[in-house]
Amino acid sequence: MVPFQVNMNDNIHIADYTKAYPDGSIYTGQIREQQANGIGEKQYPDGKTFTGTWKNDAISGFGQALSPNGAYYIGKWSEGKHDEVGIRRDMRGNFYYGEFSRGQESGQGALFLTSNDAYIGTWNDGQRNGYGTYIYEDGSIYSGYWEDGEKSGSGKEFFEDGDHYVGEYKSGLFDGKGIYTYRNGTLFDGVWMAGKKNGEGTLTDINRTTYTGQWYGEWYEHTAEGIVVANYVNGESTRGRYIDGEFIRE
């Protein structure tokens, strides 16, 4: 142990020192007023190591935290928490690069997951909040607004099978006004609720026939049903039901 070479009447003197804490951690570095102040390193019994600049026993300024499980953080700190800008890797190998506030992802940042998914955009309190783009492993892409980690508000989504949706979301699902376009050119423009067609809308098929009326059902299984009026390009129209991809005249 390096002797504590501080005159107790001189509070501005800084010296190298080794200090043991009640939790079993040991700090080696610069000391002022018997606290970690300046450059130093703190090792914990579980193998974690914090290295950087310290202020009043808390890492503040630039530093890094390393864990035996492979997790680490390198960047700015404030009062022992991640702050401003940094890089964080968790124990599963997921990486975040960007802004922090009070230890949480907040501001602009990019997350790269081991699943090969990625998110680039705005964060608040550790969750996706605001505008951002999420790229899925299968090639699907969502660009739009988020709330507490869920798609919420206006956005657009392009799916790996060629379909795409532009409209409103709530709790991660289509909800509100939106247009869903199938890869074959058929599109539905109408009202959605909890990911299902739910209310007034118009389906336009590849022949440009439109089916306008009340719709309900699942979008992703193409099983939505409607009580509609069919309008053909030749000017004719007729009422009926649209069931399982087929129009049945009344």
Secondary structure, 3 states (H helix, E strand, C coil): CCCCCCCCCCCCCCEEEEEECCCCCEEEEEEECCEEEEEEEEECCCCCEEEEEEECCEEEEEEEEECCCCCEEEEEEECCEEEEEEEEECCCCCEEEEEEECCEEEEEEEEECCCCCEEEEEEECCEEEEEEEEECCCCCEEEEEEECCEEEEEEEEECCCCCEEEEEEECCEEEEEEEEECCCCCEEEEEEECCEEEEEEEEECCCCCEEEEEEEEECCCCCCEEEEEEECCCCCEEEEEEECCEEEEC
